[in-house]
Amino acid sequence: MTTIHADPLLDPLFTSDAAADAFSPSARLQGMLEFEAALARAEAAVGVIPARAVPAIEAACRADLYDPAALGAEAALAGNTAIPLVKHLTATVKAADEEASRYVHWGATSQDAMDSGLMLQLRRFLDGLDADLAVLADGLADLAERHRATPMVARTWLQHALPTTFGLKAAGWLDALGRDRQRLAAARARLALQFGGAAGTLAALGDAGPAVAEALAKELDLPLPALPWHASRDRIAELAAALGILAGTLGTLGRDISLMMQMEVAEAFEPSAPGRGGSSTMPHKRNPVSCAVLLSAAIRAPALVGGLLAAQVQEHERGLGGWHAEWQALPDLCRLVAGAARHARETVSGLTVDAERMRANLDLTRGLILAEAVTMALGDRMGRMAAHSRVAEASRRAAAAARPLRDVLAEDGEVMQALGLDGLDRLFDPLRYTGAASHFIDRALADHRSQQRQHN
């Protein structure tokens, strides 16, 4: 199927084909039409409408039979898209079977069709999104395992702090992504049938209302909620918040990789391909294109999430304005986050890691990055405060003279008496001062494997 983007110039950059398809006008119509077909089947099964009415209604529930532009023009007057759709659906059914047309949309309301149709769209969208996130998670797990012993600079406040490993950095990204997938799975599990009729009581169906609702939930394979939720929008708010947090996680990944791609750092790079990341004037450039998309999503998502949280406050049994505010904001958020997930997946799967440059960057401070390691070792012999003062003074002298800290400390008789030359050399091996990095990586990988089993 050819994906039709709402904005053919920018959508290919900022979203995914799957998300564009899930929230296309055709998909929106098909979601509502699937509700209408399932409603007819459920009501026939319960005996509310004649079974012979079902085939004609089902046959008319195809989005390609209707003109989205024409429906949109009518929706501008009607106030929502379901009203004109039901009108045209009824006319289509009537042309084939006048008797069956009497039972179209029987006992339902516009919001039932729109919300339940949206649930079907969201379910498909989330399945596609999680497939991308699963590949991304596997890629991060592979980086964590392969680079568990690749030393690099840990940076705090953008400054050199201590040695760490690239494997631990990748494990940190993986760990956060695992929580994002759990939040999305929890939100997905609460996507439920919407079916309450005009005011949430199903009064038009009499005593058969609950039975129809149960049969309809089974037809659509959606959970049956305790009661209709027309004005209770916590399900939408929860999903929006989970998507917003995911956008932040992906933005953090994009921030880190883009900083590592700077030419003066040069530790990791997005995949290289013809036409990717170039400049219109500077042939040498390799721009972090995917990172830009990840950061863009992280910047734009909070406003959309905020709007959806504000829309949660609705009036009485059916909201005015708040429900309407969801119609574009939620699909926009979904498309945006899906695009970021796609770029993250592609970046991680093809990430170029320069382990030699990572090791070289550890030496930029001429050993100052291991001052804490020396302090802790000396602290056992002379006390922490005395050791801290001695190493701090040696660090100042080393920085002022642009000399290696190890060489300055080797001139200190008391330090040499406490540590010895071999001991001093061991302290300036960055891989000996990565603490519990490997342990933390193992825990993150174990959580990832557990999550894989749950999803499979």
C-alpha positions as CSV (number, residue, x, y, z in Angstrom):
1,M,0.0,0.0,0.0
2,T,1.3,3.4,-0.9
3,T,1.4,5.8,2.1
4,I,-0.2,9.2,1.5
5,H,1.3,11.8,3.8
6,A,-0.7,14.9,4.8
7,D,2.4,16.9,4.3
8,P,4.5,15.1,1.6
9,L,7.4,17.5,2.1
10,L,7.9,17.1,5.9
11,D,6.0,14.0,7.0
12,P,8.6,11.5,5.6
13,L,11.2,13.2,7.9
14,F,9.1,13.6,11.0
15,T,6.8,10.5,11.1
16,S,6.7,6.9,10.0
17,D,4.7,5.4,7.2
18,A,2.9,3.1,9.6
19,A,1.8,6.0,11.8
20,A,0.8,8.1,8.8
21,D,-1.4,5.1,7.6
22,A,-2.9,4.6,11.1
23,F,-4.1,8.2,11.3
24,S,-5.0,8.8,7.7
25,P,-8.5,10.1,6.8
26,S,-9.3,6.6,5.4
27,A,-8.1,4.9,8.7
28,R,-10.2,7.3,10.7
29,L,-13.3,6.5,8.6
30,Q,-12.6,2.8,8.7
31,G,-12.3,2.8,12.4
32,M,-15.8,4.2,12.8
33,L,-17.2,1.9,10.1
34,E,-15.7,-1.1,11.8
35,F,-17.6,0.0,14.9
36,E,-20.8,0.3,12.9
37,A,-20.4,-3.2,11.3
38,A,-19.6,-4.7,14.7
39,L,-22.6,-3.0,16.3
40,A,-24.9,-4.5,13.7
41,R,-23.5,-8.0,14.3
42,A,-23.7,-7.6,18.1
43,E,-27.3,-6.3,18.0
44,A,-28.3,-9.1,15.7
45,A,-26.7,-11.7,18.0
46,V,-28.6,-10.4,20.9
47,G,-31.9,-10.1,18.9
48,V,-32.2,-6.3,18.9
49,I,-32.2,-6.1,15.1
50,P,-33.0,-8.7,12.4
51,A,-30.0,-10.8,11.4
52,R,-30.9,-10.3,7.8
53,A,-29.9,-6.6,8.1
54,V,-26.3,-7.3,8.9
55,P,-24.9,-8.2,5.5
56,A,-26.0,-5.0,3.8
57,I,-24.6,-2.9,6.7
58,E,-21.3,-4.8,6.7
59,A,-21.0,-4.4,2.9
60,A,-21.4,-0.6,3.2
61,C,-18.8,-0.3,6.0
62,R,-15.8,0.3,3.7
63,A,-13.9,3.6,3.8
64,D,-13.3,3.6,0.1
65,L,-17.0,4.0,-0.5
66,Y,-17.0,7.5,1.0
67,D,-15.3,10.9,0.1
68,P,-13.4,12.2,3.1
69,A,-13.4,15.8,1.7
70,A,-17.1,15.8,1.3
71,L,-17.6,14.3,4.8
72,G,-15.2,16.9,6.1
73,A,-17.2,19.8,4.6
74,E,-20.4,18.4,6.2
75,A,-18.6,17.9,9.5
76,A,-17.8,21.6,9.6
77,L,-21.5,22.2,9.9
78,A,-22.5,19.1,11.9
79,G,-19.7,19.4,14.5
80,N,-18.1,16.0,14.2
81,T,-17.3,13.5,11.5
82,A,-19.6,10.7,12.7
83,I,-22.8,12.6,11.9
84,P,-22.3,12.9,8.1
85,L,-20.7,9.5,8.0
86,V,-23.7,7.8,9.5
87,K,-26.0,9.7,7.1
88,H,-24.0,8.5,4.1
89,L,-23.7,5.0,5.5
90,T,-27.4,4.8,5.9
91,A,-28.0,6.0,2.3
92,T,-25.5,3.4,1.0
93,V,-27.2,0.6,2.9
94,K,-30.6,1.9,1.8
95,A,-29.6,1.7,-1.9
96,A,-28.9,-2.0,-1.3
97,D,-31.5,-2.9,1.3
98,E,-34.0,-0.4,2.5
99,E,-35.1,-2.5,5.4
100,A,-31.6,-2.9,6.7
101,S,-31.0,0.8,6.5
102,R,-33.4,1.3,9.4
103,Y,-31.0,-0.4,11.8
104,V,-27.8,1.5,11.0
105,H,-26.2,3.1,14.1
106,W,-29.1,1.6,16.2
107,G,-29.0,3.0,19.8
108,A,-25.5,4.5,19.4
109,T,-24.3,8.0,19.5
110,S,-21.6,9.9,17.4
111,Q,-19.0,9.7,20.2
112,D,-19.5,5.9,20.5
113,A,-18.4,5.5,16.8
114,M,-15.6,8.1,17.0
115,D,-14.1,6.9,20.3
116,S,-14.3,3.2,19.6
117,G,-13.0,3.8,16.1
118,L,-10.1,5.7,17.7
119,M,-9.4,2.8,20.0
120,L,-9.0,0.5,17.0
121,Q,-6.6,3.0,15.4
122,L,-4.6,3.4,18.5
123,R,-4.3,-0.3,19.0
124,R,-2.9,-0.7,15.5
125,F,-0.6,2.3,16.0
126,L,0.7,1.0,19.3
127,D,1.4,-2.4,17.9
128,G,3.5,-0.8,15.1
129,L,5.2,1.6,17.5
130,D,6.2,-1.2,19.9
131,A,7.6,-3.3,17.0
132,D,10.0,-0.4,16.3
133,L,10.8,0.0,20.0
134,A,11.5,-3.7,20.3
135,V,14.1,-3.4,17.5
136,L,15.5,-0.3,19.1
137,A,15.8,-2.1,22.5
138,D,17.6,-5.1,20.9
139,G,20.0,-2.7,19.2
140,L,20.7,-0.9,22.5
141,A,21.2,-4.3,24.3
142,D,23.7,-5.3,21.6
143,L,25.6,-2.0,22.1
144,A,25.6,-2.5,25.9
145,E,27.0,-6.0,25.6
146,R,29.6,-5.3,22.9
147,H,30.9,-2.2,24.6
148,R,30.7,-3.2,28.3
149,A,34.5,-2.8,28.4
150,T,34.9,0.1,26.1
151,P,36.1,3.0,28.3
152,M,35.0,6.5,27.8
153,V,34.5,9.8,29.5
154,A,31.5,10.2,31.8
155,R,30.4,13.8,31.6
156,T,28.6,15.8,34.3
157,W,27.5,19.4,33.5
158,L,29.1,18.7,30.1
159,Q,32.5,18.4,31.7
160,H,34.8,15.4,32.2
161,A,33.9,13.7,35.4
162,L,35.1,10.1,35.7
163,P,35.7,7.1,33.4
164,T,32.7,5.0,32.5
165,T,32.0,2.6,29.6
166,F,30.0,3.1,26.5
167,G,28.2,-0.1,27.4
168,L,26.9,1.5,30.5
169,K,25.7,4.5,28.6
170,A,23.8,2.3,26.1
171,A,22.4,0.3,29.1
172,G,21.1,3.5,30.5
173,W,19.2,4.3,27.3
174,L,17.9,0.7,27.2
175,D,16.7,0.8,30.8
176,A,14.7,4.0,30.3
177,L,13.2,2.6,27.1
178,G,12.1,-0.5,28.9
179,R,10.1,1.6,31.3
180,D,8.6,3.5,28.4
181,R,7.4,0.3,26.8
182,Q,5.9,-0.8,30.1
183,R,4.0,2.5,30.4
184,L,2.7,2.2,26.8
185,A,1.6,-1.4,27.4
186,A,-0.3,-0.4,30.5
187,A,-2.0,2.5,28.6
188,R,-2.8,0.1,25.7
189,A,-4.4,-2.4,28.1
190,R,-6.9,0.3,29.1
191,L,-8.0,1.2,25.6
192,A,-11.6,0.2,25.9
193,L,-14.9,0.1,24.1
194,Q,-17.0,3.3,24.1
195,F,-20.7,2.5,23.9
196,G,-23.2,4.5,25.9
197,G,-25.7,6.0,23.6
198,A,-26.9,9.5,23.9
199,A,-26.2,10.1,27.5
200,G,-24.2,7.1,28.7
201,T,-27.2,5.0,29.7
202,L,-28.0,3.0,26.6
203,A,-31.6,3.8,27.3
204,A,-32.6,3.4,23.6
205,L,-31.7,-0.3,23.8
206,G,-33.9,-0.9,26.9
207,D,-32.9,-4.0,28.9
208,A,-30.7,-5.3,26.1
209,G,-28.1,-2.5,26.4
210,P,-25.6,-4.4,28.6
211,A,-25.8,-7.5,26.5
212,V,-25.2,-5.6,23.3
213,A,-22.3,-3.8,24.9
214,E,-20.7,-7.1,25.9
215,A,-21.3,-8.6,22.4
216,L,-19.9,-5.5,20.8
217,A,-16.7,-5.6,22.9
218,K,-16.1,-9.2,21.8
219,E,-16.7,-8.3,18.1
220,L,-14.1,-5.5,18.3
221,D,-11.8,-7.4,20.6
222,L,-11.8,-4.4,23.0
223,P,-12.1,-4.5,26.8
224,L,-15.6,-3.9,28.1
225,P,-15.3,-1.0,30.6
226,A,-17.4,-0.9,33.7
227,L,-19.4,1.9,32.2
228,P,-19.3,4.4,29.2
229,W,-16.5,7.0,29.5
230,H,-17.6,9.8,27.2
231,A,-16.4,12.5,29.6
232,S,-13.8,10.5,31.5
233,R,-10.7,11.0,29.4
234,D,-8.1,9.6,31.7
235,R,-7.4,6.8,29.1
236,I,-6.4,9.4,26.5
237,A,-4.4,11.4,29.1
238,E,-2.5,8.4,30.3
239,L,-1.5,7.4,26.8
240,A,-0.5,11.0,25.9
241,A,1.7,11.2,29.0
242,A,3.4,7.9,28.2
243,L,4.0,9.1,24.6
244,G,5.4,12.3,25.9
245,I,7.8,10.6,28.3
246,L,8.9,8.3,25.5
247,A,9.6,11.4,23.4
248,G,11.9,12.6,26.2
249,T,13.7,9.3,26.4
250,L,14.3,9.4,22.6
251,G,15.4,13.1,22.9
252,T,18.0,12.2,25.5
253,L,19.4,9.5,23.1
254,G,19.5,12.1,20.4
255,R,21.1,14.7,22.6
256,D,23.9,12.3,23.7
257,I,24.6,11.0,20.2
258,S,24.6,14.5,18.7
259,L,27.1,15.7,21.3
260,M,29.3,12.6,20.7
261,M,29.2,13.4,16.9
262,Q,30.8,16.8,17.3
263,M,34.0,16.8,15.4
264,E,36.1,17.7,18.5
265,V,34.5,14.8,20.4
266,A,34.0,12.3,17.5
267,E,33.1,9.2,19.6
268,A,30.0,8.0,17.8
269,F,28.2,8.7,14.5
270,E,24.9,8.2,12.9
271,P,24.9,5.8,10.0
272,S,26.4,7.2,6.8
273,A,24.5,7.0,3.5
274,P,24.4,8.9,0.2
275,G,22.4,12.1,0.7
276,R,22.2,11.7,4.5
277,G,23.3,14.5,6.7
278,G,25.0,16.6,4.1
279,S,25.2,20.3,3.7
280,S,24.0,22.4,0.8
281,T,27.3,24.4,0.9
282,M,29.8,22.4,3.0
283,P,30.8,19.1,1.4
284,H,32.7,17.9,4.5
285,K,29.8,17.9,6.9
286,R,28.1,14.9,8.4
287,N,25.1,16.3,10.3
288,P,23.2,14.4,12.9
289,V,19.9,14.3,11.0
290,S,18.1,11.7,13.1
291,C,19.2,13.3,16.3
292,A,17.6,16.5,15.1
293,V,14.3,14.7,14.6
294,L,14.6,13.1,18.1
295,L,15.2,16.5,19.7
296,S,12.5,18.1,17.6
297,A,10.0,15.5,18.9
298,A,11.1,16.0,22.5
299,I,10.6,19.8,22.1
300,R,7.2,19.5,20.4
301,A,5.6,16.7,22.4
302,P,5.2,18.4,25.7
303,A,2.9,21.1,24.2
304,L,0.7,18.4,22.7
305,V,0.7,16.4,25.9
306,G,-0.2,19.5,27.9
307,G,-3.2,20.2,25.6
308,L,-4.4,16.6,26.0
309,L,-4.1,16.8,29.8
310,A,-6.0,20.1,29.7
311,A,-8.7,18.4,27.6
312,Q,-9.3,15.9,30.3
313,V,-11.5,18.3,32.2
314,Q,-14.9,17.9,30.5
315,E,-18.5,18.7,31.4
316,H,-21.1,16.4,32.8
317,E,-21.9,13.4,30.6
318,R,-20.5,14.7,27.3
319,G,-17.8,17.3,27.0
320,L,-17.9,20.5,25.0
321,G,-14.6,21.5,23.4
322,G,-12.3,19.2,25.4
323,W,-13.3,16.1,23.4
324,H,-12.9,18.1,20.2
325,A,-9.4,19.2,21.3
326,E,-8.2,15.6,21.2
327,W,-9.1,14.9,17.6
328,Q,-6.0,16.4,16.0
329,A,-3.7,16.7,19.0
330,L,-3.5,12.9,19.8
331,P,-2.8,11.8,16.2
332,D,-0.2,14.6,15.9
333,L,1.5,13.3,19.0
334,C,1.4,9.7,17.8
335,R,2.8,10.5,14.4
336,L,5.5,12.7,16.0
337,V,6.7,10.0,18.5
338,A,6.5,7.3,15.8
339,G,8.8,9.3,13.6
340,A,11.3,9.7,16.5
341,A,11.2,6.0,17.2
342,R,11.9,5.2,13.6
343,H,14.9,7.5,13.5
344,A,16.2,6.1,16.8
345,R,15.9,2.5,15.6
346,E,17.8,3.3,12.4
347,T,20.4,5.3,14.2
348,V,21.2,2.7,16.8
349,S,21.2,-0.2,14.4
350,G,23.8,1.6,12.2
351,L,25.7,3.5,14.9
352,T,29.4,3.9,14.3
353,V,31.4,3.7,17.5
354,D,35.0,5.0,17.6
355,A,36.4,3.2,20.7
356,E,39.9,4.5,20.0
357,R,38.7,8.1,20.1
358,M,36.8,7.4,23.3
359,R,40.0,6.2,24.9
360,A,41.9,9.2,23.5
361,N,39.4,11.6,25.0
362,L,40.0,10.0,28.4
363,D,43.5,11.3,28.2
364,L,42.7,14.9,27.4
365,T,43.0,16.0,31.0
366,R,46.4,14.2,31.4
367,G,45.0,12.0,34.1
368,L,43.0,14.5,36.1
369,I,39.9,12.4,35.4
370,L,41.3,9.8,37.7
371,A,42.0,12.2,40.6
372,E,39.2,10.7,42.6
373,A,40.6,7.2,42.2
374,V,43.9,8.3,43.6
375,T,42.2,10.2,46.5
376,M,40.3,7.1,47.5
377,A,43.4,4.9,47.4
378,L,45.4,7.5,49.5
379,G,42.5,8.0,51.9
380,D,43.1,4.5,53.3
381,R,46.6,5.5,54.3
382,M,46.3,9.2,55.3
383,G,42.6,9.9,55.7
384,R,40.1,11.2,53.1
385,M,40.5,14.9,53.8
386,A,44.3,14.8,53.8
387,A,44.3,12.7,50.7
388,H,41.8,15.0,49.0
389,S,43.9,18.1,49.8
390,R,47.1,16.5,48.6
391,V,45.6,15.3,45.3
392,A,43.9,18.6,44.7
393,E,47.2,20.5,45.1
394,A,48.9,18.0,42.7
395,S,46.1,18.5,40.2
396,R,46.5,22.3,40.3
397,R,50.2,21.9,39.7
398,A,49.7,19.4,36.9
399,A,47.1,21.6,35.1
400,A,49.2,24.8,35.5
401,A,52.3,23.0,34.0
402,A,50.3,20.9,31.4
403,R,51.8,17.8,32.9
404,P,50.3,14.4,33.5
405,L,48.9,14.1,37.0
406,R,50.6,10.7,37.4
407,D,54.0,12.3,36.9
408,V,53.4,15.1,39.4
409,L,52.2,12.5,42.0
410,A,55.2,10.3,41.4
411,E,57.4,13.2,42.6
412,D,55.6,13.2,46.0
413,G,57.6,10.9,48.4
414,E,54.7,10.3,50.7
415,V,52.4,9.3,47.8
416,M,55.0,6.9,46.5
417,Q,55.5,5.4,49.9
418,A,51.8,4.8,50.2
419,L,51.0,3.6,46.7
420,G,54.3,2.5,45.0
421,L,54.9,2.9,41.3
422,D,52.9,-0.1,40.3
423,G,50.0,1.0,42.4
424,L,50.1,4.5,40.9
425,D,50.1,3.0,37.4
426,R,47.1,0.8,38.2
427,L,45.2,3.8,39.4
428,F,45.7,5.6,36.1
429,D,44.1,2.7,34.1
430,P,40.6,4.0,33.4
431,L,39.1,0.5,33.1
432,R,40.0,-0.2,36.7
433,Y,37.8,2.7,37.8
434,T,34.5,2.0,36.2
435,G,33.0,0.7,39.5
436,A,29.9,-1.4,39.1
437,A,29.4,-0.6,35.4
438,S,29.5,-4.2,34.3
439,H,27.1,-5.2,37.1
440,F,24.6,-2.5,36.1
441,I,24.8,-3.6,32.5
442,D,24.0,-7.1,33.4
443,R,20.9,-6.0,35.3
444,A,19.7,-3.9,32.4
445,L,20.2,-6.7,30.0
446,A,18.4,-9.1,32.4
447,D,15.4,-6.7,32.5
448,H,15.5,-6.5,28.7
449,R,15.4,-10.2,28.3
450,S,12.6,-10.5,30.8
451,Q,10.6,-7.9,28.9
452,Q,11.3,-9.7,25.6
453,R,9.8,-12.9,27.1
454,Q,6.7,-11.0,28.2
455,H,6.2,-9.5,24.8
456,N,6.7,-12.8,23.0
